[in-house]
Each structure stands twice: as C-alpha cells, then as structure tokens.
Amino acid sequence: MTSWRESASAEAQAEIEGLFDFQLNTATALLQKNREFYPIAATAAGENITPVAVYEGDEHPESAAVIGGLKDILRKTRGEFDAAAIAYDILVTVDGKKTSAVCVDLEHKDGICFRLITPYVFKGIINKRIGLGDTVMNACDKFVWSE
C-alpha cells in the first residue's frame, strides 16, 4: 500500500500532521477534564489551525447530530481552509477487548482522506491521566470535498 505521504506535498503533510496533533491533544485534554467529549472539528490553512464549533441548543446532543452539523459547516466554508479534521469518541476492539478510542477523520483539499484511531485508557481515578495506545490508519469517506 502506498503511503499518503508519497502523494502529498510538504505543505499538505504539515497541515494534516498539525491537525491530527491538535485534535488528539484537544480530545485528550477534554477526556482528562470531563472523562468524555463531544465531537470536535478544526481546520488548517498553512500553519494556522482554527477550531470549529456547532451548537444547536441541546445540552446533550447525539454525537451523530454534532458530526453532521460540523460536516455541514466545513462544506459551506471549505474555500477558507486547506484541510479539515473531525474527532470523536468510538469503541474499538484491541486484543479481543472493547476499548475507547479517539477517532480523527482527516481530509485535505488535494484529495487526501483517511482516519486515524488512537485507543485510550484512564490511568487514574483522581488525576484522570490518559494512556494512549498505538494509532492505526484506516480509509475514510470524504466529508468536505466530496463533490
């Protein structure tokens, strides 16, 4: 399988890597503070990373509704950035056991699109430290530049 880096410009690589780091760090901080997080999005234009938010008045929205709202915003504003990412909490199976993971869907305007999944565990009850597992890459449907 060809690495995504082989077809990506240096700028696209930097934007995608910056977005992933930003999303994973933000999700981890939210998990440490709240032990959960709602889906979050961010965009990149060069070195500038901008968080994207959606709020429709519901204090406890369904994650699918939040993801749908984020995708709508990203599609409507896609001329303002080069890359986008949506991070959300999922369950995965690792070594035969279900565990939580941060899933980050990444897309670049140059046609690059993939998903990075990083399992996590809480390592402390009081200080809520997060232990991260190995990140794996999977295919992902385009969610911004899909037309």
C-alpha positions as CSV (number, residue, x, y, z in Angstrom):
1,M,0.0,0.0,0.0
2,T,1.3,3.4,-0.9
3,S,1.9,5.9,1.9
4,W,-0.3,9.0,1.8
5,R,2.9,11.0,2.3
6,E,4.2,9.9,-1.2
7,S,1.4,11.7,-2.9
8,A,1.2,14.7,-0.5
9,S,3.0,18.0,-0.8
10,A,5.2,19.1,2.1
11,E,2.6,21.7,2.9
12,A,-0.3,19.2,2.9
13,Q,1.7,16.9,5.1
14,A,2.4,19.6,7.6
15,E,-1.3,20.7,7.7
16,I,-2.5,17.1,8.2
17,E,0.0,16.4,10.9
18,G,-0.7,19.7,12.7
19,L,-4.5,19.0,12.6
20,F,-4.1,15.5,13.9
21,D,-1.9,16.6,16.8
22,F,-4.3,19.5,17.6
23,Q,-7.3,17.2,17.5
24,L,-5.7,14.4,19.6
25,N,-4.4,16.9,22.2
26,T,-7.7,18.7,22.4
27,A,-9.6,15.4,22.8
28,T,-7.2,14.1,25.4
29,A,-7.5,17.4,27.4
30,L,-11.3,17.1,27.3
31,L,-11.2,13.5,28.4
32,Q,-8.9,14.4,31.3
33,K,-11.2,17.2,32.4
34,N,-14.6,15.6,31.7
35,R,-14.0,11.9,31.1
36,E,-15.8,12.3,27.8
37,F,-16.0,14.7,24.8
38,Y,-18.4,15.6,22.1
39,P,-17.2,15.6,18.5
40,I,-14.9,18.4,17.7
41,A,-13.6,19.8,14.4
42,A,-10.7,22.0,13.3
43,T,-9.4,23.4,10.0
44,A,-5.9,24.2,8.8
45,A,-4.7,26.9,6.3
46,G,-0.9,26.8,6.3
47,E,0.3,26.9,9.8
48,N,-3.0,28.3,11.1
49,I,-5.3,25.9,12.9
50,T,-8.8,27.0,13.7
51,P,-11.3,25.1,16.0
52,V,-14.8,24.8,14.5
53,A,-17.9,24.6,16.8
54,V,-21.5,23.8,16.3
55,Y,-24.2,24.3,18.9
56,E,-27.9,23.9,18.3
57,G,-29.3,24.5,21.8
58,D,-29.3,20.9,23.1
59,E,-27.2,20.4,26.2
60,H,-26.8,16.6,25.4
61,P,-26.8,16.2,21.7
62,E,-26.3,12.9,19.9
63,S,-22.8,12.6,18.5
64,A,-24.1,11.8,15.0
65,A,-26.1,15.1,15.0
66,V,-23.0,17.1,16.1
67,I,-20.8,15.4,13.4
68,G,-23.5,16.1,10.8
69,G,-23.5,19.8,11.9
70,L,-19.7,20.0,11.8
71,K,-19.7,18.5,8.3
72,D,-22.2,21.0,7.1
73,I,-20.2,23.9,8.4
74,L,-17.0,22.5,6.9
75,R,-18.6,22.0,3.4
76,K,-20.1,25.5,3.4
77,T,-16.8,27.2,4.4
78,R,-14.3,24.9,2.5
79,G,-12.9,27.8,0.4
80,E,-11.4,29.3,3.6
81,F,-9.0,26.4,4.5
82,D,-6.9,23.6,3.0
83,A,-7.6,20.7,5.4
84,A,-10.2,19.7,8.0
85,A,-10.5,17.2,10.8
86,I,-13.3,15.9,12.9
87,A,-12.5,14.0,16.1
88,Y,-14.9,11.8,18.1
89,D,-15.0,9.1,20.6
90,I,-15.6,5.5,19.5
91,L,-15.3,1.9,20.7
92,V,-12.8,-0.4,19.1
93,T,-11.6,-4.0,19.7
94,V,-7.9,-4.3,20.7
95,D,-6.5,-7.7,21.6
96,G,-10.1,-9.1,21.8
97,K,-11.3,-6.4,24.3
98,K,-13.5,-3.4,23.7
99,T,-11.8,-0.2,24.5
100,S,-12.5,3.5,23.8
101,A,-10.5,5.4,21.2
102,V,-10.2,8.9,19.7
103,C,-11.1,8.7,16.0
104,V,-9.9,11.6,13.8
105,D,-11.1,11.8,10.3
106,L,-8.8,14.0,8.2
107,E,-9.3,15.4,4.7
108,H,-7.2,17.7,2.5
109,K,-8.4,19.7,-0.5
110,D,-5.7,17.8,-2.6
111,G,-7.8,14.6,-2.3
112,I,-6.1,13.0,0.7
113,C,-8.6,11.5,3.2
114,F,-8.1,9.0,6.0
115,R,-9.0,8.1,9.5
116,L,-6.6,7.8,12.5
117,I,-7.7,5.8,15.5
118,T,-5.9,6.1,18.9
119,P,-7.1,3.8,21.7
120,Y,-7.0,5.3,25.2
121,V,-7.5,4.2,28.8
122,F,-7.9,6.2,32.0
123,K,-4.9,5.6,34.3
124,G,-6.1,7.3,37.4
125,I,-9.3,7.9,39.1
126,I,-8.3,11.1,40.9
127,N,-5.9,12.8,38.4
128,K,-7.6,11.3,35.3
129,R,-4.4,10.6,33.4
130,I,-4.9,9.2,29.9
131,G,-2.8,6.4,28.5
132,L,-2.7,6.4,24.7
133,G,-2.3,3.2,22.6
134,D,-0.9,2.8,19.1
135,T,-2.5,4.9,16.4
136,V,-3.8,3.0,13.3
137,M,-4.8,4.3,10.0
138,N,-8.0,3.3,8.1
139,A,-9.8,4.5,5.0
140,C,-12.3,7.3,5.4
141,D,-15.1,8.7,3.1
142,K,-14.5,12.3,2.0
143,F,-16.6,14.7,4.1
144,V,-15.7,18.2,2.9
145,W,-14.6,18.0,-0.7
146,S,-16.8,15.1,-1.7
147,E,-18.5,16.7,-4.7
